[in-house]
Amino acid sequence: MKILGFDLGDGESAVALLDGDSTVEPRMVPLFGRASMLSAVGIRDGRVVVGEEASVLSGAQDVKVRFKSRYLTDPAASGDVRAFAQGVMAQLMRTEPALMAQVSRTVVGCPAGWGEGRREQYAALLESAGFPNVSVVPEPRAAFLYARHARGLRIDPALMRQSALVIDIGSSTTDFAYIVDGHQQELSLFGDANLGGGLLDAMILARAVAASPDRQALEAVFASSPAWHSYCELEARRLKETYFTDEEAWRDGALKKQLVICYDQTQVLELHLDSGTVEEIVNAPMPALGGRSFMSCLQDALHAAREVSRACPPRVVILTGGASRMAFFRQACREAFSDSLLVLCPEPECSIARGLSYAGRVDEHLRIFRQEVASIAHGDRLAAAVNASVHELYQPVARALFETAQESALEAVALWRRGGVETIAELDALMEQKISRAFEGDAVAGRMEEDLKAWLHALMRTLEGDLTALCMRCGVPPERMSLSGTRVDAGLSGVKISLLDAMGMDVLSGLAGVVLAVIGAGLCGGGGVALVSTGPAGLIAGAAAGVLLAIVGRPGMEKALRKARIPLLARRLVTDSAVKKGLSRQREGMEQAVIRALADPANGFSARICRNLAGTLGAQLEQMARNAEMSICA
């Protein structure tokens, strides 16, 4: 899999190629013999020409520049973008046909402010120009990935893992990416969509025209021939780049260049740049900025970036984009983030293209990682593992049910003992109510928490191998997705069994009936006898039972006793200890009855608990995966 990173810039464009399965860094694909080329398109001899060939001096017509900055506002710019992209693709096919045949994915950059819908339109436009499988990535994200992976920058990975700010200044925009712990933060991609180095090109040209004795003639040429205006603006850009590439060389002198313009007649235009002119230009009001200066807008943008990152200030600030060579820009960034390490990309005109190709590989790894984690979490693998071991939960569930029911029964008997409930029949109804409510709550899950944790540990070990292999393929340290030891405690601590969800109300009611029947037999002996047959109260119950038995027989006796109001004094003699002893004699039978109910396929417990646990564990696995994605993204 080969990934093409296409930095289609407003001023310059570049292409990088990355082998998705290799550790070798992306290589720049030369365009007309250079690592980057002018973003210019025109027509010559009936065919599309781009870069240096798109010049009036080369005989090109209908030359267009800075079309990317017009893409959001000028409908005609889409055609210019498409024509330029077609020209770049044609050049790549002429010079690198074998490699281009292996490209399976193209990643193109865009300013941070572009929304998802605009990115989709842009991707479709580039695909219509011949680029395969296009995705669009914000340029500051690409710059971050380049800084993270490029060996030449030598940035401490520990700093990158803490917090970083990328400032990408291009020809048309200044974009920021704020990243903490390898993750883009909310509102992390932002910037000034109007603040770019191209404004300085326009100002250099405008000052030269204003100072020229042929001012009116030049303005008339530019009004009639956009191609000549584009040519002069590109020359102003070249002058600016030459100056800022080595400002020290021009500290005591001026950089000048004469342009000869041949239209209806010949005019000469002199471009001029020195330190004083630069200071005047960056502090002068600009119509494109609403009458504000370049410097004031830059300072506002940096202030906004400080506010966004105030909670966790960036440990490292990475400057990229061709205009990052400008000394005043670097100084403004240094002053705004004085406590941060400032890093300058050595080849800012290439860093975005390389970062885009890295983004393609990162996103492909992310896609595979998320897809396969979801497959493990929600597919047959986890469901089969749960189904194979769910029977191990039957005994802990039965024990927890018994203990919960016993607690509820003791509460009900205590109320009966105090006179809050008058008869055994009312006591039965109260116990049923309390037990049902307890079963629907968290009490059962709380009692079997340790058993559930041990069961989960064993279950997770059966999936460990699959996840380790996935991590190795996608570049995630296996310990980030480890499902044993403390990772389970930290990552799966929220897993609980909700009996209501796992069994459904119908099954839960049936189990409550089983429990009540057994408890009723233990407490009441089929009608209240056992409840009061222990201790001194047994004398009262025995006398009453003997009389009733002689008159109405056993069934009648039990019915009458259930409705009888036993004196409070006798009730107080029925202790919790006595009730617990009576219940303990019934415990084994009750737990076995519950286990049989759980194991009965007709009740659907196994299927429901598999579904419930698979969904819960699946969600936890996916959360662990999101936390582990930092290793891929960063």
C-alpha positions, 0 to 999 in steps of 0.5 A: 500500500502506497500513500500519496500526500498532496499538499495543494497550497495556495502559493506552492504545492508538494507531493510526498510518497509513503510506503504504508508498510515500511518504516522508511520516511516519506520521500518527496516526489519531484515536480518539474525537478523541484521538491515543491512547485508554484500553485499556478495553472494556465493553458498553452497550446491547448493543454493545461500547464502548471507550475513554472510553465503556467507563466505569461513569459512561457506563452501560457494564457488564462493563468490562475494563482491563489485559487485555493484561497478562493475555493470557499467564495468563488465558484470558478475556483473549483475549476481552477483547483481541478485543472491544477490537480489534473496537471499535477497528476499528468506530471506524476504519471509522466515521471513516476508511472510505476509508482503511481500505479501502486498508490492506493490512497491520496491524502490532501490537506485543507485549512483547519476551518473547513467543515466536514461537508466542504472536505467531502466536496473537495475530496470528490473534486480531487478524485475527479481530477484523477487522484485515487481514494482521496481523503482530506485532512486539516493541514495542522494535524498533518504538521503535527504527525510530521513533527511526531514521526520525522526523525530529523526534528529530534523532538523529545517524544515525552514532550509530544505526548504531553501537549503540543501546538502546531502553527501552520502559516501558509499563503492564505491561512494561519492554522493551529492544532492543539494536541494533549496526550496525543489527542486533538482537543475540543476546538483544537483545529482553529485559526484565521482563514484570511491571514496568510503570507500571500497578503504580503506578496500583494502588499509588496506588489501594490507598493511597487506599483504605487511608487512606479512612474508608470502607475496608471499604465500598470494598473490598466495592464493588470485590469485587462490581463489577470495573467500579467498580474498573477505573474507579477504577484508570483515574482513578489512572492519569490522576492519575499521568499529570497529575503526571508530565507536569509534576512541577515544578508539584507540587513544593511541593504535592499533586495530588488528585482526588475520586472519587464511587462510587455502588453500593449507596450513595455513597462518596467516595474521594480520590486523592493524589500528591506527591513524597514519596508517589511516593518511598514508592510506588516504594520500597515492597514490591509483592506483584506483584513478589514483595515487591520494590520497583518501584525495585529491580526497575527497577535490576536490569533496567537492570543486566541491560541493561548486562551485555548491552551490555557488549561494545559499550555503547550510544552512544544510549539511547532512552526511550519508552512512556507511563511514560517521562515519570516523572522517577525513571525517566529519572534511573535510566536516566541513571545506568545509562548515564551515557556515552550520549546519552539521548533522550526521545520527545516523544510517547511514547504515539504513538511505538510506533504510528508505529514499528509502521507503519515496521516494516511497511514495513521488513519488506515491503522486507526480504521483497521484497529477500530474495525477489529476491536468492534469485531472482537467486542460485538462479534461471535468471538466475545459472545462465544467466550461468554456463552462457554463460561456463563454457567460459572456464574450460576452458583454466585448468582444463586448465592447472591440471590439467597443472601439478598432475599434473606436480608429482605426477609429479615427486614420484613420479619422485623417489621412484623415483630414490631407490629407494623404488619398484623398477619402472616399473610401480610408478612408474605406479601411484604416479603414478596415486595421487598425481595422483588425490589431488591432483585431489581436493584444493585444489591445482587450485583454488589454481592457477587462483585469479586466472583464477577471480577474473577470470571471476567479475568478468566474470560479476558485471558481467552481474548488476550491473544487476538488483541495482542496480535492486533496491537502489533499490526497497528503499532499499539503497544500491547500493554495498552490493550492488556486485559489481565491484571490491573488493566482489567481493574482499571478498564473494566471496573464498570462491568456489572450484572443487572439481573433485570436486563440479563433475565427480563422481568418475566424470568426475574419474577419467576425466580422471586417466586422460587425464592419466596416459596422456599422462604415461605416453607422455611419461615411458615412451615406451610402456614406460619407454624415454623415461624413461631415454633422455635423458643418460648413462642413455640408453646403458643403456636403449639397450643393454637395448632393443637386446638385448630387441628382438632377442629378444622384439620391441617389445611384449615389450621394453616389457613386460619393461622395465616390470618391470625394476629399473634400477640406482640409479646409472642412475636418479639420472641421470634429472633433474627437468629431463629429466622436465619437458622430456619432459612439456612436449613433451606439454603441448599434447596433454594440455591439449587432451585435457582440454578435449575431456573437459570440453566433452563433454556426456556427461561432464556437466562443464558442468552440474555446474560450473554447479550448483556455482558457482551454488550457491556464488555464490548463497550469497555473494550472500545473505551480501552481502544479509544484510550490506546489510539493515542499510540497510533495518532501520536 
